[in-house]
Amino acid sequence: MSEDAFNMSVRKFLKEVGVTSQREIEEMVREGRTGGKKLKVRMTLTAEGTDLNHVVDGEIELP
């Protein structure tokens, strides 16, 4: 696989993660399933058959 094809494959995956994650968060907020002014979030990235375990923590300010 070329470096360009690899890069595009990674970007496609990350775009799907971003779009679907945003959709899920927005739906939860619209339905009122949150409390407070901020939503603490965590995204964990793993890859089957590897020791990859990357965690990103953050906060989202709510409307």
PyMOL Python script that loads the backbone (N, CA, C, O; Angstrom):
from pymol import cmd

cmd.read_pdbstr("""\
ATOM      1  N   MET A   1       0.852  -1.177   0.000  1.00  0.00           N
ATOM      2  CA  MET A   1       0.000   0.000   0.000  1.00  0.00           C
ATOM      3  C   MET A   1       0.894   1.236   0.000  1.00  0.00           C
ATOM      4  O   MET A   1       1.875   1.298   0.740  1.00  0.00           O
ATOM      5  N   SER A   2       0.559   2.195  -0.813  1.00  0.00           N
ATOM      6  CA  SER A   2       1.349   3.418  -0.878  1.00  0.00           C
ATOM      7  C   SER A   2       1.069   4.298   0.337  1.00  0.00           C
ATOM      8  O   SER A   2       0.057   4.138   1.018  1.00  0.00           O
ATOM      9  N   GLU A   3       1.972   5.215   0.590  1.00  0.00           N
ATOM     10  CA  GLU A   3       1.812   6.157   1.701  1.00  0.00           C
ATOM     11  C   GLU A   3       0.550   7.008   1.513  1.00  0.00           C
ATOM     12  O   GLU A   3      -0.152   7.296   2.482  1.00  0.00           O
ATOM     13  N   ASP A   4       0.266   7.405   0.283  1.00  0.00           N
ATOM     14  CA  ASP A   4      -0.927   8.212   0.008  1.00  0.00           C
ATOM     15  C   ASP A   4      -2.210   7.417   0.280  1.00  0.00           C
ATOM     16  O   ASP A   4      -3.156   7.941   0.867  1.00  0.00           O
ATOM     17  N   ALA A   5      -2.233   6.177  -0.143  1.00  0.00           N
ATOM     18  CA  ALA A   5      -3.417   5.343   0.094  1.00  0.00           C
ATOM     19  C   ALA A   5      -3.621   5.116   1.588  1.00  0.00           C
ATOM     20  O   ALA A   5      -4.749   5.151   2.079  1.00  0.00           O
ATOM     21  N   PHE A   6      -2.522   4.884   2.309  1.00  0.00           N
ATOM     22  CA  PHE A   6      -2.603   4.714   3.758  1.00  0.00           C
ATOM     23  C   PHE A   6      -3.162   5.973   4.414  1.00  0.00           C
ATOM     24  O   PHE A   6      -4.056   5.905   5.257  1.00  0.00           O
ATOM     25  N   ASN A   7      -2.622   7.118   4.015  1.00  0.00           N
ATOM     26  CA  ASN A   7      -3.064   8.392   4.575  1.00  0.00           C
ATOM     27  C   ASN A   7      -4.548   8.615   4.317  1.00  0.00           C
ATOM     28  O   ASN A   7      -5.268   9.037   5.222  1.00  0.00           O
ATOM     29  N   MET A   8      -5.013   8.347   3.127  1.00  0.00           N
ATOM     30  CA  MET A   8      -6.427   8.514   2.790  1.00  0.00           C
ATOM     31  C   MET A   8      -7.308   7.555   3.590  1.00  0.00           C
ATOM     32  O   MET A   8      -8.406   7.922   4.008  1.00  0.00           O
ATOM     33  N   SER A   9      -6.835   6.341   3.802  1.00  0.00           N
ATOM     34  CA  SER A   9      -7.588   5.363   4.574  1.00  0.00           C
ATOM     35  C   SER A   9      -7.746   5.810   6.022  1.00  0.00           C
ATOM     36  O   SER A   9      -8.825   5.693   6.602  1.00  0.00           O
ATOM     37  N   VAL A  10      -6.666   6.322   6.597  1.00  0.00           N
ATOM     38  CA  VAL A  10      -6.721   6.830   7.972  1.00  0.00           C
ATOM     39  C   VAL A  10      -7.669   8.019   8.044  1.00  0.00           C
ATOM     40  O   VAL A  10      -8.505   8.086   8.946  1.00  0.00           O
ATOM     41  N   ARG A  11      -7.554   8.945   7.122  1.00  0.00           N
ATOM     42  CA  ARG A  11      -8.409  10.135   7.118  1.00  0.00           C
ATOM     43  C   ARG A  11      -9.885   9.760   6.966  1.00  0.00           C
ATOM     44  O   ARG A  11     -10.743  10.364   7.610  1.00  0.00           O
ATOM     45  N   LYS A  12     -10.188   8.773   6.124  1.00  0.00           N
ATOM     46  CA  LYS A  12     -11.566   8.323   5.937  1.00  0.00           C
ATOM     47  C   LYS A  12     -12.128   7.768   7.249  1.00  0.00           C
ATOM     48  O   LYS A  12     -13.261   8.070   7.624  1.00  0.00           O
ATOM     49  N   PHE A  13     -11.327   6.955   7.943  1.00  0.00           N
ATOM     50  CA  PHE A  13     -11.757   6.410   9.227  1.00  0.00           C
ATOM     51  C   PHE A  13     -11.996   7.523  10.231  1.00  0.00           C
ATOM     52  O   PHE A  13     -13.028   7.539  10.902  1.00  0.00           O
ATOM     53  N   LEU A  14     -11.049   8.461  10.345  1.00  0.00           N
ATOM     54  CA  LEU A  14     -11.179   9.545  11.316  1.00  0.00           C
ATOM     55  C   LEU A  14     -12.364  10.446  11.000  1.00  0.00           C
ATOM     56  O   LEU A  14     -13.014  10.944  11.919  1.00  0.00           O
ATOM     57  N   LYS A  15     -12.656  10.665   9.730  1.00  0.00           N
ATOM     58  CA  LYS A  15     -13.822  11.460   9.350  1.00  0.00           C
ATOM     59  C   LYS A  15     -15.100  10.774   9.803  1.00  0.00           C
ATOM     60  O   LYS A  15     -16.001  11.420  10.339  1.00  0.00           O
ATOM     61  N   GLU A  16     -15.178   9.463   9.588  1.00  0.00           N
ATOM     62  CA  GLU A  16     -16.362   8.717  10.030  1.00  0.00           C
ATOM     63  C   GLU A  16     -16.517   8.789  11.542  1.00  0.00           C
ATOM     64  O   GLU A  16     -17.623   8.986  12.045  1.00  0.00           O
ATOM     65  N   VAL A  17     -15.424   8.632  12.265  1.00  0.00           N
ATOM     66  CA  VAL A  17     -15.464   8.729  13.729  1.00  0.00           C
ATOM     67  C   VAL A  17     -15.961  10.106  14.145  1.00  0.00           C
ATOM     68  O   VAL A  17     -16.829  10.222  15.011  1.00  0.00           O
ATOM     69  N   GLY A  18     -15.413  11.148  13.530  1.00  0.00           N
ATOM     70  CA  GLY A  18     -15.791  12.511  13.894  1.00  0.00           C
ATOM     71  C   GLY A  18     -17.247  12.812  13.610  1.00  0.00           C
ATOM     72  O   GLY A  18     -17.950  13.363  14.458  1.00  0.00           O
ATOM     73  N   VAL A  19     -17.702  12.451  12.422  1.00  0.00           N
ATOM     74  CA  VAL A  19     -19.078  12.753  12.019  1.00  0.00           C
ATOM     75  C   VAL A  19     -20.075  11.978  12.876  1.00  0.00           C
ATOM     76  O   VAL A  19     -21.042  12.557  13.372  1.00  0.00           O
ATOM     77  N   THR A  20     -19.853  10.691  13.053  1.00  0.00           N
ATOM     78  CA  THR A  20     -20.810   9.894  13.826  1.00  0.00           C
ATOM     79  C   THR A  20     -20.772  10.253  15.312  1.00  0.00           C
ATOM     80  O   THR A  20     -21.805  10.223  15.981  1.00  0.00           O
ATOM     81  N   SER A  21     -19.596  10.590  15.831  1.00  0.00           N
ATOM     82  CA  SER A  21     -19.500  10.981  17.238  1.00  0.00           C
ATOM     83  C   SER A  21     -20.233  12.293  17.478  1.00  0.00           C
ATOM     84  O   SER A  21     -20.950  12.427  18.469  1.00  0.00           O
ATOM     85  N   GLN A  22     -20.062  13.260  16.582  1.00  0.00           N
ATOM     86  CA  GLN A  22     -20.752  14.537  16.722  1.00  0.00           C
ATOM     87  C   GLN A  22     -22.259  14.326  16.683  1.00  0.00           C
ATOM     88  O   GLN A  22     -22.993  14.926  17.468  1.00  0.00           O
ATOM     89  N   ARG A  23     -22.718  13.482  15.778  1.00  0.00           N
ATOM     90  CA  ARG A  23     -24.150  13.196  15.653  1.00  0.00           C
ATOM     91  C   ARG A  23     -24.702  12.605  16.950  1.00  0.00           C
ATOM     92  O   ARG A  23     -25.777  12.999  17.403  1.00  0.00           O
ATOM     93  N   GLU A  24     -23.974  11.667  17.544  1.00  0.00           N
ATOM     94  CA  GLU A  24     -24.420  11.040  18.792  1.00  0.00           C
ATOM     95  C   GLU A  24     -24.481  12.050  19.942  1.00  0.00           C
ATOM     96  O   GLU A  24     -25.430  12.050  20.726  1.00  0.00           O
ATOM     97  N   ILE A  25     -23.465  12.907  20.035  1.00  0.00           N
ATOM     98  CA  ILE A  25     -23.437  13.909  21.098  1.00  0.00           C
ATOM     99  C   ILE A  25     -24.587  14.899  20.927  1.00  0.00           C
ATOM    100  O   ILE A  25     -25.272  15.225  21.896  1.00  0.00           O
ATOM    101  N   GLU A  26     -24.801  15.379  19.703  1.00  0.00           N
ATOM    102  CA  GLU A  26     -25.884  16.334  19.451  1.00  0.00           C
ATOM    103  C   GLU A  26     -27.245  15.732  19.765  1.00  0.00           C
ATOM    104  O   GLU A  26     -28.104  16.411  20.327  1.00  0.00           O
ATOM    105  N   GLU A  27     -27.454  14.481  19.415  1.00  0.00           N
ATOM    106  CA  GLU A  27     -28.725  13.811  19.700  1.00  0.00           C
ATOM    107  C   GLU A  27     -28.957  13.712  21.205  1.00  0.00           C
ATOM    108  O   GLU A  27     -30.064  13.961  21.683  1.00  0.00           O
ATOM    109  N   MET A  28     -27.921  13.350  21.944  1.00  0.00           N
ATOM    110  CA  MET A  28     -28.043  13.224  23.392  1.00  0.00           C
ATOM    111  C   MET A  28     -28.394  14.569  24.027  1.00  0.00           C
ATOM    112  O   MET A  28     -29.223  14.633  24.935  1.00  0.00           O
ATOM    113  N   VAL A  29     -27.764  15.636  23.550  1.00  0.00           N
ATOM    114  CA  VAL A  29     -28.032  16.968  24.081  1.00  0.00           C
ATOM    115  C   VAL A  29     -29.453  17.397  23.740  1.00  0.00           C
ATOM    116  O   VAL A  29     -30.162  17.921  24.599  1.00  0.00           O
ATOM    117  N   ARG A  30     -29.881  17.180  22.490  1.00  0.00           N
ATOM    118  CA  ARG A  30     -31.246  17.541  22.081  1.00  0.00           C
ATOM    119  C   ARG A  30     -32.295  16.827  22.917  1.00  0.00           C
ATOM    120  O   ARG A  30     -33.332  17.402  23.245  1.00  0.00           O
ATOM    121  N   GLU A  31     -32.025  15.577  23.260  1.00  0.00           N
ATOM    122  CA  GLU A  31     -32.986  14.785  24.036  1.00  0.00           C
ATOM    123  C   GLU A  31     -32.922  15.103  25.524  1.00  0.00           C
ATOM    124  O   GLU A  31     -33.704  14.560  26.305  1.00  0.00           O
ATOM    125  N   GLY A  32     -31.998  15.979  25.928  1.00  0.00           N
ATOM    126  CA  GLY A  32     -31.905  16.392  27.322  1.00  0.00           C
ATOM    127  C   GLY A  32     -31.322  15.334  28.241  1.00  0.00           C
ATOM    128  O   GLY A  32     -31.627  15.310  29.434  1.00  0.00           O
ATOM    129  N   ARG A  33     -30.486  14.460  27.697  1.00  0.00           N
ATOM    130  CA  ARG A  33     -29.905  13.387  28.509  1.00  0.00           C
ATOM    131  C   ARG A  33     -28.581  13.810  29.146  1.00  0.00           C
ATOM    132  O   ARG A  33     -27.725  12.970  29.426  1.00  0.00           O
ATOM    133  N   THR A  34     -28.420  15.101  29.372  1.00  0.00           N
ATOM    134  CA  THR A  34     -27.209  15.612  30.010  1.00  0.00           C
ATOM    135  C   THR A  34     -27.611  16.464  31.195  1.00  0.00           C
ATOM    136  O   THR A  34     -28.760  16.893  31.301  1.00  0.00           O
ATOM    137  N   GLY A  35     -26.678  16.706  32.073  1.00  0.00           N
ATOM    138  CA  GLY A  35     -26.917  17.587  33.197  1.00  0.00           C
ATOM    139  C   GLY A  35     -25.731  18.521  33.358  1.00  0.00           C
ATOM    140  O   GLY A  35     -24.589  18.145  33.089  1.00  0.00           O
ATOM    141  N   GLY A  36     -26.007  19.725  33.793  1.00  0.00           N
ATOM    142  CA  GLY A  36     -24.907  20.654  34.010  1.00  0.00           C
ATOM    143  C   GLY A  36     -24.588  21.492  32.787  1.00  0.00           C
ATOM    144  O   GLY A  36     -25.317  21.488  31.795  1.00  0.00           O
ATOM    145  N   LYS A  37     -23.482  22.209  32.885  1.00  0.00           N
ATOM    146  CA  LYS A  37     -23.062  23.142  31.841  1.00  0.00           C
ATOM    147  C   LYS A  37     -22.021  22.543  30.900  1.00  0.00           C
ATOM    148  O   LYS A  37     -21.786  23.074  29.815  1.00  0.00           O
ATOM    149  N   LYS A  38     -21.396  21.438  31.313  1.00  0.00           N
ATOM    150  CA  LYS A  38     -20.370  20.812  30.504  1.00  0.00           C
ATOM    151  C   LYS A  38     -20.578  19.306  30.467  1.00  0.00           C
ATOM    152  O   LYS A  38     -21.109  18.704  31.401  1.00  0.00           O
ATOM    153  N   LEU A  39     -20.150  18.730  29.378  1.00  0.00           N
ATOM    154  CA  LEU A  39     -20.230  17.282  29.209  1.00  0.00           C
ATOM    155  C   LEU A  39     -18.806  16.740  29.162  1.00  0.00           C
ATOM    156  O   LEU A  39     -18.040  17.073  28.257  1.00  0.00           O
ATOM    157  N   LYS A  40     -18.454  15.912  30.127  1.00  0.00           N
ATOM    158  CA  LYS A  40     -17.130  15.295  30.123  1.00  0.00           C
ATOM    159  C   LYS A  40     -17.175  14.106  29.175  1.00  0.00           C
ATOM    160  O   LYS A  40     -18.041  13.238  29.282  1.00  0.00           O
ATOM    161  N   VAL A  41     -16.234  14.084  28.254  1.00  0.00           N
ATOM    162  CA  VAL A  41     -16.214  13.032  27.243  1.00  0.00           C
ATOM    163  C   VAL A  41     -14.854  12.341  27.213  1.00  0.00           C
ATOM    164  O   VAL A  41     -13.841  12.902  27.631  1.00  0.00           O
ATOM    165  N   ARG A  42     -14.862  11.115  26.710  1.00  0.00           N
ATOM    166  CA  ARG A  42     -13.632  10.340  26.543  1.00  0.00           C
ATOM    167  C   ARG A  42     -13.757   9.507  25.279  1.00  0.00           C
ATOM    168  O   ARG A  42     -14.778   8.863  25.038  1.00  0.00           O
ATOM    169  N   MET A  43     -12.706   9.530  24.482  1.00  0.00           N
ATOM    170  CA  MET A  43     -12.644   8.702  23.277  1.00  0.00           C
ATOM    171  C   MET A  43     -11.454   7.768  23.438  1.00  0.00           C
ATOM    172  O   MET A  43     -10.345   8.211  23.736  1.00  0.00           O
ATOM    173  N   THR A  44     -11.684   6.486  23.244  1.00  0.00           N
ATOM    174  CA  THR A  44     -10.612   5.501  23.343  1.00  0.00           C
ATOM    175  C   THR A  44     -10.439   4.826  21.995  1.00  0.00           C
ATOM    176  O   THR A  44     -11.390   4.310  21.408  1.00  0.00           O
ATOM    177  N   LEU A  45      -9.197   4.842  21.518  1.00  0.00           N
ATOM    178  CA  LEU A  45      -8.872   4.225  20.240  1.00  0.00           C
ATOM    179  C   LEU A  45      -8.067   2.960  20.498  1.00  0.00           C
ATOM    180  O   LEU A  45      -7.018   2.992  21.143  1.00  0.00           O
ATOM    181  N   THR A  46      -8.574   1.854  19.985  1.00  0.00           N
ATOM    182  CA  THR A  46      -7.850   0.584  20.065  1.00  0.00           C
ATOM    183  C   THR A  46      -7.786  -0.004  18.664  1.00  0.00           C
ATOM    184  O   THR A  46      -8.560   0.376  17.785  1.00  0.00           O
ATOM    185  N   ALA A  47      -6.874  -0.919  18.466  1.00  0.00           N
ATOM    186  CA  ALA A  47      -6.759  -1.602  17.176  1.00  0.00           C
ATOM    187  C   ALA A  47      -6.575  -3.090  17.434  1.00  0.00           C
ATOM    188  O   ALA A  47      -5.619  -3.512  18.085  1.00  0.00           O
ATOM    189  N   GLU A  48      -7.484  -3.853  16.923  1.00  0.00           N
ATOM    190  CA  GLU A  48      -7.468  -5.302  17.128  1.00  0.00           C
ATOM    191  C   GLU A  48      -6.112  -5.886  16.739  1.00  0.00           C
ATOM    192  O   GLU A  48      -5.561  -5.568  15.686  1.00  0.00           O
ATOM    193  N   GLY A  49      -5.592  -6.737  17.600  1.00  0.00           N
ATOM    194  CA  GLY A  49      -4.335  -7.413  17.329  1.00  0.00           C
ATOM    195  C   GLY A  49      -3.093  -6.592  17.634  1.00  0.00           C
ATOM    196  O   GLY A  49      -1.976  -7.009  17.327  1.00  0.00           O
ATOM    197  N   THR A  50      -3.291  -5.405  18.247  1.00  0.00           N
ATOM    198  CA  THR A  50      -2.156  -4.559  18.620  1.00  0.00           C
ATOM    199  C   THR A  50      -2.302  -4.130  20.078  1.00  0.00           C
ATOM    200  O   THR A  50      -3.311  -4.417  20.723  1.00  0.00           O
ATOM    201  N   ASP A  51      -1.288  -3.445  20.585  1.00  0.00           N
ATOM    202  CA  ASP A  51      -1.375  -2.913  21.946  1.00  0.00           C
ATOM    203  C   ASP A  51      -1.793  -1.441  21.952  1.00  0.00           C
ATOM    204  O   ASP A  51      -1.623  -0.757  22.961  1.00  0.00           O
ATOM    205  N   LEU A  52      -2.341  -0.944  20.828  1.00  0.00           N
ATOM    206  CA  LEU A  52      -2.787   0.443  20.751  1.00  0.00           C
ATOM    207  C   LEU A  52      -3.921   0.690  21.730  1.00  0.00           C
ATOM    208  O   LEU A  52      -4.927  -0.020  21.723  1.00  0.00           O
ATOM    209  N   ASN A  53      -3.752   1.698  22.571  1.00  0.00           N
ATOM    210  CA  ASN A  53      -4.775   2.113  23.512  1.00  0.00           C
ATOM    211  C   ASN A  53      -4.563   3.599  23.767  1.00  0.00           C
ATOM    212  O   ASN A  53      -3.878   3.984  24.715  1.00  0.00           O
ATOM    213  N   HIS A  54      -5.156   4.428  22.915  1.00  0.00           N
ATOM    214  CA  HIS A  54      -4.984   5.883  22.981  1.00  0.00           C
ATOM    215  C   HIS A  54      -6.261   6.500  23.513  1.00  0.00           C
ATOM    216  O   HIS A  54      -7.333   6.287  22.946  1.00  0.00           O
ATOM    217  N   VAL A  55      -6.166   7.270  24.605  1.00  0.00           N
ATOM    218  CA  VAL A  55      -7.326   7.864  25.244  1.00  0.00           C
ATOM    219  C   VAL A  55      -7.236   9.382  25.159  1.00  0.00           C
ATOM    220  O   VAL A  55      -6.197   9.973  25.454  1.00  0.00           O
ATOM    221  N   VAL A  56      -8.344  10.007  24.748  1.00  0.00           N
ATOM    222  CA  VAL A  56      -8.430  11.459  24.716  1.00  0.00           C
ATOM    223  C   VAL A  56      -9.607  11.865  25.592  1.00  0.00           C
ATOM    224  O   VAL A  56     -10.740  11.448  25.351  1.00  0.00           O
ATOM    225  N   ASP A  57      -9.339  12.678  26.605  1.00  0.00           N
ATOM    226  CA  ASP A  57     -10.380  13.197  27.488  1.00  0.00           C
ATOM    227  C   ASP A  57     -10.636  14.658  27.136  1.00  0.00           C
ATOM    228  O   ASP A  57      -9.729  15.368  26.700  1.00  0.00           O
ATOM    229  N   GLY A  58     -11.868  15.097  27.327  1.00  0.00           N
ATOM    230  CA  GLY A  58     -12.192  16.485  27.060  1.00  0.00           C
ATOM    231  C   GLY A  58     -13.507  16.889  27.688  1.00  0.00           C
ATOM    232  O   GLY A  58     -14.199  16.080  28.306  1.00  0.00           O
ATOM    233  N   GLU A  59     -13.833  18.142  27.519  1.00  0.00           N
ATOM    234  CA  GLU A  59     -15.095  18.688  27.987  1.00  0.00           C
ATOM    235  C   GLU A  59     -15.740  19.463  26.860  1.00  0.00           C
ATOM    236  O   GLU A  59     -15.073  20.168  26.103  1.00  0.00           O
ATOM    237  N   ILE A  60     -17.055  19.319  26.762  1.00  0.00           N
ATOM    238  CA  ILE A  60     -17.836  20.038  25.765  1.00  0.00           C
ATOM    239  C   ILE A  60     -18.784  20.953  26.522  1.00  0.00           C
ATOM    240  O   ILE A  60     -19.549  20.502  27.374  1.00  0.00           O
ATOM    241  N   GLU A  61     -18.730  22.249  26.203  1.00  0.00           N
ATOM    242  CA  GLU A  61     -19.645  23.194  26.818  1.00  0.00           C
ATOM    243  C   GLU A  61     -21.018  23.008  26.196  1.00  0.00           C
ATOM    244  O   GLU A  61     -21.150  22.902  24.977  1.00  0.00           O
ATOM    245  N   LEU A  62     -22.033  22.970  27.039  1.00  0.00           N
ATOM    246  CA  LEU A  62     -23.396  22.735  26.568  1.00  0.00           C
ATOM    247  C   LEU A  62     -24.145  24.052  26.406  1.00  0.00           C
ATOM    248  O   LEU A  62     -23.843  25.036  27.082  1.00  0.00           O
ATOM    249  N   PRO A  63     -25.115  24.060  25.512  1.00  0.00           N
ATOM    250  CA  PRO A  63     -25.902  25.294  25.284  1.00  0.00           C
ATOM    251  C   PRO A  63     -26.769  25.643  26.472  1.00  0.00           C
ATOM    252  O   PRO A  63     -27.485  26.644  26.440  1.00  0.00           O
TER     253      PRO A  63
END
""", "prot")
cmd.dss("prot")
cmd.show_as("cartoon", "prot")
cmd.util.cbc("prot")
cmd.orient("prot")
